[in-house]
Amino acid sequence: MSFFGLVWCSILHKPIRVAMTVISMSLAFFVFGLVQGVDSSIKEAISHQNIDRLIVCSRISCMSTLPISQRSAISSIAGIGNVSYETSFFGYYQQRNNPVAAKVVDPALFFQSYRELEIPPQQLNQMKQEPNAIIIGSDLAEKYGWKIGDNVPLYSAVWKNKDGTPEWVFHVVGIFQKIGADGPTSLTRSLIINYQYFDQVRPAADQGIVGNFVVNIEDPSQAAFISKVIDDRFANSGSETRTQSEREFAQAQIRKIGDLGSATRSVVGAVIFTMLFVIGNTVMQSTNDRTVDFAIMKALGFRSHTLTILVIGESFFICLLGAMFGLAGAILLFPSIGFVGNRQLPLEVGGLAILASSTIALIASLPPIIRISRLSVVDTIFRG
């Protein structure tokens, strides 16, 4: 019988136990894949944030607002290029469990700030001419099946019309997409609303304010200096600011959620420990059940290293099969999470899963290997 035949016979010795172990390993690797995928996606998204783009928000909180009149003062600072502004719409489509990332902006300034996005000029011009027009990202259009010419009703959890209702009806006039494939972006999963129309329609008390400014600078190495100049300009005013690079801003928002790095390490550590315990118990029980078989194989001339490889092979088979099924489930589910613009499970997660499963298989094999190496042929056969 071939070596692989021996491994297969070992696995089929207790098929139900092996099947339950594979199921347990699959669930563990499913959780591992999702958690590690989210963590990798966040890190990748942050690494692709621009350092030559600054975010200026209220010093009190990023949920607070700033007067739009501050734009002219920011634009006058040396080293600054384009200055756009944004207000979050906090909207949803049809139901609250269908949130829509919507930014209220000046369309021309928005696309000057986000140069990685492209929009046909005629569509941009149409938005300028049509007050209640919106331009949507390509991924958002695909998600809801929206197309140019559609009228889209959106509801805001914060902003109301002058009539006091939260419903806003917009007309789709364009679809923008990302230029190239250099890193993920969440922008194509959002839409933009014309600030001039929005500001006129909302209650007078809320007019003339924005959520934050987006500042493009000419020299990224001057980001820290220019950030300080901006904040100093509005120090001791009624609307003090906090300016950060886009990358720093993204990291700060993630930190507000919590220490995701520590949380990820804790979850992954718990999953790996569980997998190690499950596979170790299975392989050890399998070895105990076949102690006499191993003794007979030794008597027939099989060397200890051959039996060692046999045990490791069984452990590897169970671990890799569980990893394969678990990752397959994570790959299928991950796109529905839609995390930070990443539509697929990062490839590095697969590599980490293979590394983890291989390491677990080796460690779980150590106790059975030690027992086999110390096995006395005569005593075992007579006791059996």
ABEGO torsion letter per residue (X at the ends): XBAAAAAAAAAAABAAAAAAAAAAAAAAAAAAAAAAAAAAAAAAAAAABBAABBBBBBAABAABBBBAAAAAAAAABBGBBBBBBBBBAGBBBGBAABBBBBBBBBAAAAAAABAABBBBAAAAAAAAABAABBBBBAAAAAAAGBBBGBBBBBBBAABBBAAGBABBBBBBABBBBBBEABEBBAAAABBBBBAAAAAAABBAAABGBBABBBBBBABAAAAAAAAAAAAAAABGBABBBBBBBAAAAAAAAAAAAEBAAAAAAAAAAAAAAAAAAAAAAAAAAAAAAAAAAAAAAAAAGBBAAAAAAAAAAAAAAAAAAAAAAAAAAAAAAAAAAGBGGBABBBAAAAAAAAAAAAAAAAAAAAAAAAAAAABBAAAAAAAX
